[in-house]
């Protein structure tokens, strides 16, 4: 059991994250939600109960104890899946739909881009590409990509 501020966090026998209020000893299953998962992933984390009520607000994960931070990060990793594109090998053609061959932080993969509207700008440098199955892939900083990848990407922006 982990104690931080006026609550405890631990997992039940089924692996669900539980929050116990130290004031009234009430215990609820919670889910951590990032306020800005891409632009500020370590800031503004809310622990939400099954009815959608916020029980705990965390300003910054870095302010928590290492044990509590790891517990929350594990839970977030179980909920979130957004591979980050590191390199674009090739695109089958410059008109959509087309097949992209990319390297992500999780390994090499390919996906189908149905239309250019499936490439969304979150910031001037951050993009989210949604494939034909609805899986989102992140380009955190397009200027950090190598020149070959940027050249391919520029055809679609």
C-alpha positions as CSV (number, residue, x, y, z in Angstrom):
1,X,0.0,0.0,0.0
2,X,1.3,3.5,-0.9
3,X,0.4,6.5,1.2
4,X,0.6,10.0,-0.3
5,X,-1.1,13.2,0.9
6,X,-4.6,12.2,2.3
7,X,-5.1,8.9,0.4
8,X,-3.6,5.5,-0.2
9,X,-3.2,3.8,-3.5
10,X,-2.8,0.1,-4.0
11,X,-4.1,-2.7,-6.2
12,X,-6.8,-5.2,-5.4
13,X,-6.5,-9.0,-6.0
14,X,-7.7,-8.4,-9.6
15,X,-5.1,-5.8,-10.3
16,X,-7.4,-2.8,-10.2
17,X,-6.1,0.5,-8.8
18,X,-7.8,1.4,-5.5
19,X,-7.9,4.7,-3.8
20,X,-8.6,4.9,0.0
21,X,-9.5,8.2,1.5
22,X,-7.7,8.5,4.8
23,X,-10.3,10.9,6.2
24,X,-13.4,8.6,5.9
25,X,-11.7,5.3,5.0
26,X,-13.8,5.0,1.8
27,X,-12.3,2.9,-0.9
28,X,-13.0,3.3,-4.6
29,X,-11.6,1.8,-7.8
30,X,-9.9,4.6,-9.8
31,X,-8.4,5.2,-13.2
32,X,-5.7,7.8,-13.9
33,X,-6.4,10.2,-16.8
34,X,-3.9,12.6,-18.3
35,X,-5.2,16.1,-19.0
36,X,-2.8,16.7,-21.8
37,X,-1.4,13.3,-22.8
38,X,0.8,14.5,-25.6
39,X,1.9,18.0,-24.8
40,X,2.3,17.7,-21.0
41,X,2.1,13.9,-20.2
42,X,3.5,14.3,-16.6
43,X,1.3,17.2,-15.6
44,X,-2.3,17.3,-14.6
45,X,-3.2,13.7,-13.8
46,X,-6.7,13.0,-12.4
47,X,-7.7,9.9,-10.6
48,X,-11.3,9.2,-11.6
49,X,-13.8,6.8,-10.0
50,X,-16.2,4.5,-12.0
51,X,-18.9,7.2,-12.1
52,X,-16.5,9.7,-13.6
53,X,-15.9,11.8,-10.4
54,X,-12.5,13.1,-9.8
55,X,-11.1,11.9,-6.5
56,X,-7.5,13.1,-6.6
57,X,-5.7,15.7,-8.7
58,X,-2.0,15.4,-9.2
59,X,-0.2,18.5,-10.5
60,X,2.9,16.7,-11.6
61,X,4.0,13.1,-11.5
62,X,7.5,14.2,-10.7
63,X,6.3,15.5,-7.3
64,X,5.2,12.1,-6.2
65,X,7.2,9.4,-4.4
66,X,8.9,7.0,-6.8
67,X,6.7,4.1,-5.7
68,X,3.5,6.0,-6.3
69,X,4.7,7.5,-9.6
70,X,5.6,4.0,-10.9
71,X,2.2,2.6,-9.9
72,X,0.3,5.4,-11.7
73,X,2.6,5.2,-14.8
74,X,2.0,1.4,-15.0
75,X,-1.8,2.0,-14.9
76,X,-1.5,4.7,-17.6
77,X,0.6,2.5,-19.8
78,X,-2.0,-0.2,-19.6
79,X,-4.7,2.2,-20.8
80,X,-2.8,4.2,-23.4
81,X,-1.4,2.9,-26.7
82,X,0.0,5.4,-29.1
83,X,3.2,4.3,-30.9
84,X,5.6,7.2,-31.7
85,X,6.9,7.3,-35.3
86,X,10.7,7.6,-35.3
87,X,11.5,7.0,-39.0
88,X,9.4,6.7,-42.2
89,X,10.9,4.1,-44.6
90,X,8.5,4.6,-47.5
91,X,5.0,5.3,-48.6
92,X,3.5,3.2,-51.3
93,X,2.4,6.2,-53.4
94,X,1.7,9.9,-52.9
95,X,-2.0,9.7,-53.2
96,X,-4.3,8.2,-50.6
97,X,-5.1,5.5,-49.6
98,X,-1.5,4.3,-49.3
99,X,0.7,2.0,-47.2
100,X,3.3,3.5,-44.9
101,X,6.3,1.6,-43.7
102,X,7.6,3.1,-40.5
103,X,9.8,2.5,-37.4
104,X,8.1,3.3,-34.1
105,X,9.3,3.2,-30.5
106,X,7.7,-0.2,-30.5
107,X,9.4,-1.5,-33.6
108,X,8.9,-1.6,-37.4
109,X,5.3,-1.6,-38.7
110,X,3.1,-0.7,-41.6
111,X,-0.3,0.9,-41.8
112,X,-2.8,2.2,-44.3
113,X,-3.5,5.9,-44.4
114,X,-7.1,6.4,-45.8
115,X,-6.9,10.1,-46.4
116,X,-4.7,13.1,-45.8
117,X,-7.4,14.3,-43.3
118,X,-6.2,11.5,-41.0
119,X,-3.0,13.5,-40.4
120,X,-3.9,16.0,-37.6
121,X,-1.8,18.8,-36.3
122,X,-1.8,19.0,-32.5
123,X,0.8,21.7,-32.4
124,X,3.0,23.2,-35.2
125,X,5.5,20.3,-34.7
126,X,3.3,17.5,-33.2
127,X,1.2,15.3,-35.5
128,X,-1.2,12.4,-34.9
129,X,-1.8,10.0,-37.8
130,X,-4.8,7.7,-37.6
131,X,-4.5,4.5,-39.6
132,X,-7.4,2.6,-41.3
133,X,-8.1,0.6,-38.1
134,X,-8.4,3.7,-35.9
135,X,-4.9,3.3,-34.3
136,X,-3.2,6.6,-33.6
137,X,0.5,7.1,-34.2
138,X,2.3,10.1,-32.9
139,X,5.0,12.2,-34.4
140,X,6.1,14.2,-31.3
141,X,8.4,16.6,-33.2
142,X,8.4,16.5,-37.0
143,X,11.5,18.7,-37.1
144,X,13.4,16.0,-35.1
145,X,12.8,13.4,-37.9
146,X,15.6,12.7,-40.3
147,X,15.5,14.5,-43.7
148,X,14.2,11.4,-45.6
149,X,11.3,11.0,-43.2
150,X,10.5,14.8,-43.3
151,X,10.6,14.8,-47.1
152,X,8.0,12.0,-47.3
153,X,5.8,13.6,-44.6
154,X,6.0,17.0,-46.3
155,X,4.0,15.6,-49.3
156,X,1.0,15.1,-47.0
157,X,1.1,18.4,-45.0
